[in-house]
Structure formats: C-alpha cells, structure tokens
Amino acid sequence: MFDVTAFEHGAHITGRGTPAAERRFGPIAVTYRVTRVARSASRLVVRLDVAARAFACPLAWGGLVMMRRQLLNLKNLAERGYQRTYD
C-alpha cells in the first residue's frame, strides 16, 4: 500500500501511498519513527496522514487495528533480538 520515500537508519521510515492506494483513498502517507528512551528501551510511533476527509475516519480505525498488531509483532521481534544479543 506504500512506497518508501524516506529512510534514516535507526530513526524513521516514511512511505507514501502507491498510485493504486492513492486513487482509492487520496493522498496518504505513513511514518514509523523510533526514539531511544533509555539504554535498553525505545519508543516506536506511527503516524498516518490521510488527506481525503471521507476516508480519514474509516482508515484511522482500520489502521489502528492493523498497526497495533504490527507494532506488537515488531515489539516481540525486537525483544527476542535483544535477548539473543545479551544472553
């Protein structure tokens, strides 16, 4: 649904909707930003920008469900990788 438009290792990844997605929903973009909050902890924040007001609410609720699952998967993978590194 997105093409990567910007990337900074250890900081963020940003994408804009593919042409097919933008035909359906209008201009849409997403950013995943990670910030370090402690020596062994970080915070991952997702921002979804939708220009078409008619799709903003349905996309936000659908995105919330999908992104929550995705973020939990990323959390589990990160914790598993951290434990392997320090075991």
C-alpha positions in Angstrom: 0.0 0.0 0.0 3.0 2.3 0.5 6.3 3.1 -1.3 9.2 4.1 0.8 10.1 7.7 0.3 12.5 8.4 3.1 14.6 6.3 5.5 17.1 7.1 8.2 18.7 4.0 9.8 17.7 3.8 13.5 15.4 6.8 13.2 12.5 6.5 10.8 10.9 5.1 7.7 8.4 7.0 5.7 6.2 5.9 2.8 3.6 7.4 0.5 0.6 5.6 -0.9 1.1 3.7 -4.1 -0.7 5.0 -7.1 -3.4 2.4 -6.7 -3.9 3.3 -3.0 -4.0 7.0 -3.7 -6.6 6.5 -6.4 -8.8 4.8 -3.9 -8.1 6.9 -0.7 -6.5 10.1 -2.0 -3.0 11.2 -0.8 -1.9 9.1 2.1 1.4 8.8 4.0 2.8 6.9 6.9 5.9 7.3 9.1 7.3 4.9 11.6 9.7 6.8 14.0 11.8 5.2 16.7 13.4 7.2 19.6 15.6 5.9 22.3 14.1 6.5 25.8 16.7 4.6 27.9 19.8 2.5 27.4 17.8 -0.6 26.7 14.4 0.8 25.7 13.0 2.7 22.7 9.6 4.0 21.6 8.1 3.4 18.2 5.4 5.8 17.0 3.4 5.5 13.8 1.7 8.5 12.1 -0.8 8.0 9.4 -1.7 11.1 7.3 -4.8 10.9 5.1 -5.8 13.9 3.0 -9.3 12.8 2.0 -11.7 13.6 4.9 -14.2 11.0 3.8 -11.7 8.2 4.2 -9.8 9.6 7.3 -12.1 8.0 10.0 -12.5 4.6 8.4 -8.8 4.4 7.6 -7.8 5.5 11.0 -9.9 2.8 12.8 -8.9 0.1 10.4 -5.3 1.3 10.6 -5.5 1.3 14.4 -6.3 -2.4 14.5 -3.7 -3.4 11.9 -1.0 -1.1 13.2 -1.5 -2.3 16.8 -1.0 -5.9 15.7 2.0 -4.9 13.6 3.6 -2.9 16.5 3.1 -5.8 18.8 4.8 -8.1 16.3 7.7 -5.6 16.0 8.0 -5.4 19.8 8.2 -9.2 20.1 10.8 -9.4 17.4 12.9 -6.6 18.9 12.8 -8.1 22.4 13.7 -11.5 21.0 16.7 -10.0 19.2 17.7 -8.0 22.3 17.7 -11.2 24.5 19.8 -13.1 22.0 22.3 -10.2 21.9 22.7 -10.1 25.7 22.3 -13.8 26.7 
